[in-house]
Amino acid sequence: MTVTGALVLLAVALVGVAGLYGIAFAARLGGTRANVYPFLSGHSPAEHAVSRYHVRWYTVSMIYLVFDMEMVFMYPWTLVVAEKGTSAVVEMFVFLAILFSGVVYAWREGALRWA
């Protein structure tokens, strides 16, 4: 990449960012800065921003991360498993065993109990 190409790319990026800021400025809600909140479409928040979550949401988020990480690594793995052979299969089963231990922990803590 030449210096000119890099400068053109930088200029395009800056114009894009400035355009997005301009669109956001044009589309924002009217009113003074004191009564416009950044979420809930300008409504007053029901609780303080640093209020605590119930502890059950931590285990629910752990289950989400377990299944999310499983898919993040299994999709690329399916493309190379044929050429890597048995070692790739063994490594994936070890990875899945580690993730399954997280699910078992969350199950034991009651994260799958919804009532």
HUZI-V228775 format. One record per residue. N is the residue number from 1. RES is the residue in one letter. OMEGA is omega as a letter, one per 30 degrees, with the letter a starting at -180 (* if undefined). Layout:
n | res | omega
N | RES | OMEGA
N | RES | OMEGA
This chain:
n | res | omega
1 | M | l
2 | T | l
3 | V | l
4 | T | l
5 | G | l
6 | A | l
7 | L | l
8 | V | l
9 | L | l
10 | L | l
11 | A | l
12 | V | l
13 | A | l
14 | L | l
15 | V | l
16 | G | l
17 | V | l
18 | A | l
19 | G | l
20 | L | l
21 | Y | l
22 | G | l
23 | I | l
24 | A | l
25 | F | a
26 | A | a
27 | A | a
28 | R | a
29 | L | l
30 | G | l
31 | G | l
32 | T | a
33 | R | a
34 | A | a
35 | N | l
36 | V | a
37 | Y | a
38 | P | l
39 | F | l
40 | L | l
41 | S | l
42 | G | l
43 | H | l
44 | S | l
45 | P | a
46 | A | a
47 | E | a
48 | H | a
49 | A | a
50 | V | l
51 | S | a
52 | R | l
53 | Y | l
54 | H | a
55 | V | a
56 | R | a
57 | W | l
58 | Y | l
59 | T | l
60 | V | l
61 | S | l
62 | M | l
63 | I | l
64 | Y | a
65 | L | l
66 | V | a
67 | F | l
68 | D | l
69 | M | l
70 | E | a
71 | M | l
72 | V | a
73 | F | a
74 | M | l
75 | Y | l
76 | P | a
77 | W | a
78 | T | a
79 | L | a
80 | V | a
81 | V | a
82 | A | a
83 | E | l
84 | K | l
85 | G | a
86 | T | a
87 | S | l
88 | A | l
89 | V | l
90 | V | l
91 | E | l
92 | M | l
93 | F | l
94 | V | l
95 | F | l
96 | L | l
97 | A | l
98 | I | l
99 | L | l
100 | F | l
101 | S | l
102 | G | l
103 | V | l
104 | V | l
105 | Y | l
106 | A | l
107 | W | l
108 | R | l
109 | E | l
110 | G | a
111 | A | a
112 | L | l
113 | R | a
114 | W | a
115 | A | *
